[in-house]
Amino acid sequence: MNLTTIRFPVPAISSILHRITGVILFFAVPILLWMLQKSLTPAGFAELQKMFTHSFLWQFIIWAITTAVTYHVIAGVRHLLMDLGIGESLEGGRRGAWLVIILSVIAAALLGVWVWA
């Protein structure tokens, strides 16, 4: 078995990415809760603002979390539509998976512009 020759179908890749973003969001919750707690005081809010404007690492963390949320929501909506019987066929599954990936790439680029502009 040669693992370099295995090609996953697009719906499998989309599903795996949906699971990965779920794990990322699980680990992002403590960071988000810490940021929420910190932002409740004026001094903490100012500190967070300074962190997010001067630190590439924190900007990247915010971009990664918002990108994970966006992908997870888009893929989740696709799954909900499939539960309603929309896109359940093989071709519908492929098209839906491609649509999820394309919309997520566009969203990631727009979120990057938003974070770093």
trRosetta pair geometry for C-beta under 8 A, 3 or more apart (Angstrom, degrees):
i j d omega theta_ij theta_ji phi_ij phi_ji
2 5 4.6 48 97 12 110 111
2 6 7.6 180 96 -27 61 81
3 6 5.7 -40 -154 10 45 118
8 12 4.3 -120 -180 88 108 128
8 13 5.2 132 105 -55 124 84
8 16 7.5 -10 169 -6 165 138
9 12 5.0 95 60 5 74 105
9 13 7.4 -141 99 -5 39 88
9 94 7.4 -81 173 -100 109 93
10 13 5.5 -53 -147 36 37 112
10 14 6.2 39 155 -20 68 105
10 94 5.7 81 61 -143 122 73
10 97 4.4 143 130 110 97 134
10 98 5.8 4 165 -62 153 77
10 101 7.2 -96 -166 -11 106 143
11 14 5.5 -53 -146 38 33 114
11 15 6.2 35 155 -20 66 107
11 93 4.7 2 -87 155 143 106
11 94 6.2 -82 -40 -85 100 48
11 96 7.6 46 -103 73 96 93
11 97 4.3 -133 -88 -56 55 147
12 15 5.6 -55 -147 38 31 111
12 16 6.3 31 155 -19 65 105
13 16 5.8 -54 -146 37 30 110
13 17 6.3 29 155 -17 64 107
13 97 7.1 102 63 178 85 126
13 101 7.5 21 108 -79 114 135
14 17 5.9 -57 -148 38 28 110
14 18 6.4 35 151 -25 63 104
14 75 6.3 173 172 -120 94 114
14 78 7.7 -48 160 87 136 161
14 96 7.8 155 131 113 172 79
14 97 3.8 -143 -15 -144 149 94
14 100 5.2 87 -144 74 126 137
14 101 6.1 -104 -93 -50 97 98
15 18 5.5 -50 -150 30 33 116
15 19 6.7 31 153 -15 63 102
15 75 7.9 153 -100 -167 38 130
15 97 7.9 -49 -27 -114 75 116
16 19 5.8 -55 -154 36 34 110
16 20 6.3 34 149 -19 67 106
17 20 5.4 -52 -142 38 35 113
17 21 6.2 34 158 -18 67 103
17 71 6.4 -85 146 166 111 137
17 75 7.1 -176 95 -69 94 154
17 101 7.7 100 40 -97 161 88
18 21 6.1 -53 -146 37 28 107
18 22 6.6 34 150 -23 60 105
18 71 7.3 -148 -98 141 56 96
18 72 6.5 114 -147 -120 67 61
18 75 4.1 -150 -98 137 112 155
18 76 7.4 145 -148 -56 118 64
18 79 7.7 106 -154 -40 161 127
19 22 5.5 -52 -153 31 33 117
19 23 6.8 33 151 -17 65 101
20 23 5.7 -53 -154 34 35 110
20 24 6.4 37 148 -19 66 104
21 24 5.3 -48 -145 37 39 116
21 25 6.2 41 154 -21 67 103
21 68 4.3 171 -149 -159 91 82
21 69 7.8 -172 176 -55 117 20
21 71 4.9 -159 -81 86 161 115
21 72 4.3 -154 121 -63 128 96
21 75 7.5 138 44 27 139 138
22 25 5.8 -53 -148 36 30 110
22 26 6.5 38 150 -25 62 102
22 72 6.1 129 -69 -122 64 124
23 26 5.5 -48 -151 28 34 117
23 27 6.7 22 155 -7 65 105
24 27 6.1 -65 -154 44 31 102
24 28 6.0 32 149 -25 68 113
24 64 7.2 -120 -174 154 135 99
24 65 7.4 -166 148 -111 107 56
24 68 4.4 -120 98 -131 134 154
25 28 5.2 -54 -138 36 34 116
25 29 6.9 57 158 -44 62 86
25 65 7.6 107 -105 -150 63 77
25 68 5.6 -172 -58 132 83 123
25 69 6.5 108 -100 -82 117 68
25 72 6.1 -8 -34 -36 142 166
26 29 6.3 -36 -166 -2 30 113
27 30 7.4 -45 -175 25 45 100
27 31 7.8 37 138 -5 64 109
28 31 5.3 -62 -160 43 54 114
28 32 5.8 51 146 -22 83 107
28 65 4.7 137 -146 -121 145 109
28 68 6.9 166 -23 69 151 145
29 32 5.7 -58 -143 40 31 109
29 33 6.1 30 159 -19 67 107
30 33 5.6 -54 -142 39 32 111
30 34 6.2 36 156 -22 65 105
31 34 5.7 -54 -150 35 29 113
31 35 6.4 28 152 -17 64 106
31 61 7.0 -123 176 170 154 128
31 65 7.2 -136 87 -80 131 145
32 35 5.6 -53 -147 37 33 111
32 36 6.3 36 152 -21 65 104
32 65 7.0 157 -65 -170 107 152
33 36 5.5 -50 -146 35 33 114
33 37 6.3 34 155 -18 65 104
34 37 5.8 -54 -147 37 30 110
34 38 6.2 29 154 -19 64 110
35 38 5.6 -55 -143 39 30 112
35 39 6.1 29 158 -22 65 111
35 48 6.2 101 -150 -126 86 137
36 39 5.9 -60 -145 35 27 109
36 40 7.1 40 155 -39 60 98
37 40 6.2 -47 -164 6 32 117
37 44 7.8 -83 120 168 57 159
38 41 7.5 -74 -179 35 40 90
38 44 4.1 -158 177 178 65 120
38 45 7.5 151 130 -67 74 42
38 47 6.8 -94 173 75 117 115
38 48 5.6 127 115 -56 122 118
39 44 5.9 -131 -79 115 19 104
39 45 4.7 69 -149 -95 65 80
39 48 5.6 -34 -83 12 87 157
40 44 6.7 11 49 66 53 138
40 45 7.7 170 19 -52 12 98
41 44 4.2 83 59 11 93 108
41 45 6.7 -159 85 -11 45 85
42 45 5.7 -55 -146 35 30 113
42 46 6.4 30 156 -18 64 105
43 46 5.8 -54 -150 36 31 111
43 47 6.4 34 150 -21 64 106
44 47 5.4 -52 -148 35 34 114
44 48 6.4 35 153 -18 66 102
45 48 5.8 -53 -150 35 32 110
45 49 6.4 35 151 -20 64 104
46 49 5.6 -51 -148 34 33 115
46 50 6.4 34 153 -19 64 104
47 50 5.8 -54 -150 36 31 111
47 51 6.3 35 150 -22 64 106
48 51 5.4 -53 -147 35 33 116
48 52 6.2 24 158 -14 67 108
49 52 6.1 -62 -145 41 27 104
49 53 6.2 14 160 -11 65 113
50 53 6.1 -65 -143 41 27 102
50 54 5.9 -10 171 10 66 120
51 54 6.8 -80 -136 50 17 88
51 55 5.3 -24 -173 16 62 128
51 58 5.0 65 151 -6 95 176
52 55 7.0 -50 -94 47 18 91
52 58 5.4 -111 -97 121 54 123
52 59 6.2 110 -162 -78 64 72
52 62 6.5 42 -131 -27 110 150
55 58 4.1 60 91 15 118 106
55 59 6.6 173 95 -11 61 84
56 59 5.5 -57 -147 40 35 114
56 60 6.1 37 153 -22 68 105
57 60 5.7 -57 -151 36 28 111
57 61 6.5 30 150 -21 64 104
58 61 5.3 -46 -145 33 37 115
58 62 6.4 38 155 -17 66 101
59 62 5.9 -53 -150 37 31 109
59 63 6.3 32 151 -18 64 107
59 115 5.3 133 -170 162 91 112
59 116 6.3 88 171 -82 139 76
60 63 5.5 -54 -146 39 33 112
60 64 6.1 34 155 -22 67 106
61 64 5.7 -54 -145 36 29 111
61 65 6.3 25 157 -16 64 106
62 65 6.0 -56 -146 38 29 107
62 66 6.2 20 160 -11 65 110
62 115 5.8 162 95 -125 112 126
63 66 6.1 -62 -144 43 27 104
63 67 6.0 27 158 -20 65 112
63 108 7.9 75 175 -159 97 75
63 111 5.8 137 -143 132 77 107
63 112 5.9 52 -142 -95 133 63
63 115 4.6 -94 -74 2 99 168
63 116 7.7 5 -70 -33 136 94
64 67 5.8 -57 -143 39 26 111
64 68 6.3 28 156 -20 63 107
65 68 5.7 -54 -148 35 30 111
65 69 6.4 31 153 -19 64 104
66 69 5.6 -49 -146 35 34 113
66 70 6.3 37 154 -21 65 105
66 111 5.1 -178 108 -153 122 140
66 115 7.6 178 37 -60 141 121
67 70 5.6 -53 -147 36 31 113
67 71 6.4 29 156 -16 65 105
67 104 7.6 86 -171 -176 82 90
67 107 7.1 146 -128 114 68 96
67 108 4.6 48 -129 -112 118 89
67 111 5.6 -167 -72 71 80 154
68 71 6.0 -54 -145 38 30 107
68 72 6.0 28 157 -19 64 112
69 72 5.8 -61 -146 40 26 111
69 73 6.2 24 157 -19 65 108
70 73 6.0 -57 -147 36 27 108
70 74 6.3 23 158 -15 64 108
70 104 6.3 145 118 -131 100 76
70 107 4.5 -166 163 140 147 144
70 108 7.2 -172 74 -65 140 64
70 111 6.8 -141 -18 -44 151 142
71 74 5.9 -59 -146 39 30 108
71 75 6.1 22 159 -11 67 111
71 100 7.6 78 -156 170 73 95
71 104 4.4 51 -102 -133 85 132
71 107 7.6 -176 -61 74 63 133
71 108 7.8 19 -53 -59 103 105
72 75 6.0 -58 -142 44 26 106
72 76 6.0 31 155 -24 62 111
73 76 5.5 -56 -144 37 28 115
73 77 6.4 32 156 -21 64 101
74 77 5.9 -51 -151 32 30 110
74 78 6.7 34 148 -20 61 103
74 100 5.2 147 130 -141 108 79
74 103 5.4 -178 -146 97 150 125
74 104 5.7 -153 53 -68 152 91
74 107 7.3 -165 -39 -3 141 153
75 78 5.4 -49 -153 32 37 117
75 79 6.6 38 149 -19 66 101
75 100 5.1 70 -88 -156 71 139
75 104 7.8 12 -40 -63 92 134
76 79 5.6 -51 -150 34 36 111
76 80 6.4 36 151 -19 66 103
77 80 5.5 -51 -148 36 35 113
77 81 6.4 37 152 -19 66 103
78 81 5.8 -54 -150 36 31 111
78 82 6.4 31 151 -18 64 105
78 87 7.1 -69 -164 88 82 155
78 96 5.0 130 -153 174 118 114
78 97 7.7 111 179 -79 158 44
78 99 7.4 155 -97 80 123 108
78 100 5.3 -46 -38 -71 151 122
79 82 5.5 -53 -149 37 34 113
79 83 6.5 40 149 -24 64 100
80 83 5.5 -48 -152 30 35 115
80 84 6.8 30 149 -14 63 103
81 84 5.6 -58 -154 39 37 109
81 86 4.3 -64 171 71 93 116
81 87 5.8 45 119 26 112 120
81 96 7.4 -167 81 -127 127 135
82 85 7.6 82 -173 -54 34 8
82 86 6.6 -99 -83 69 34 61
82 87 5.4 -74 -88 81 79 95
82 88 5.6 122 -154 -83 81 73
82 93 7.6 53 -109 -98 130 81
82 96 7.2 101 -63 167 107 176
85 88 5.8 -50 -153 -17 45 131
86 92 7.4 -155 158 -175 49 138
87 92 3.6 -171 -146 162 52 111
87 93 6.3 125 162 -70 87 44
87 95 6.9 -125 -132 71 107 99
87 96 4.4 78 -174 -51 146 135
88 92 6.0 21 38 78 28 139
88 93 7.2 15 -167 -55 20 93
89 92 4.2 92 50 10 82 107
89 93 6.7 -141 91 -9 41 85
90 93 5.8 -53 -150 32 27 113
90 94 6.7 26 152 -16 61 104
91 94 5.7 -52 -150 35 35 112
91 95 6.3 31 154 -15 67 107
92 95 5.8 -54 -143 40 31 109
92 96 6.0 33 157 -20 65 109
93 96 5.8 -55 -143 39 27 112
93 97 6.3 28 157 -20 63 107
94 97 5.8 -57 -148 35 28 110
94 98 6.4 25 156 -14 64 106
95 98 5.8 -55 -148 39 31 109
95 99 6.2 33 153 -22 65 108
96 99 5.5 -54 -146 36 31 114
96 100 6.4 35 154 -22 65 103
97 100 5.7 -50 -150 32 32 113
97 101 6.5 27 154 -15 64 106
98 101 5.8 -58 -148 39 32 108
98 102 6.1 28 157 -16 68 110
99 102 5.9 -56 -141 40 28 108
99 103 6.0 24 162 -14 65 110
100 103 6.2 -60 -143 41 23 106
100 104 6.1 21 158 -19 61 114
101 104 5.8 -60 -146 38 27 111
101 105 6.4 28 156 -21 64 104
102 105 5.9 -53 -149 33 30 109
102 106 6.6 28 154 -15 63 105
103 106 5.7 -55 -150 39 33 112
103 107 6.1 33 152 -19 67 108
104 107 5.5 -52 -142 40 33 112
104 108 6.1 38 155 -24 65 103
105 108 5.7 -49 -145 33 30 113
105 109 6.6 31 154 -18 62 103
106 109 5.9 -56 -153 35 31 110
106 110 6.4 26 152 -14 66 108
107 110 5.7 -57 -146 40 33 110
107 111 6.1 33 155 -19 67 107
108 111 5.7 -54 -144 39 29 111
108 112 6.4 36 152 -23 62 104
109 112 5.6 -52 -151 32 31 115
109 113 6.7 32 151 -17 63 101
110 113 5.7 -50 -151 34 35 111
110 114 6.3 37 149 -20 65 106
111 114 5.3 -52 -146 37 36 115
111 115 6.2 30 157 -17 68 106
112 115 6.0 -55 -140 39 29 105
112 116 6.0 -8 172 13 66 114
113 116 6.7 -74 -132 54 21 85
113 117 5.2 23 173 -32 65 123
114 117 6.4 -45 -117 26 15 109
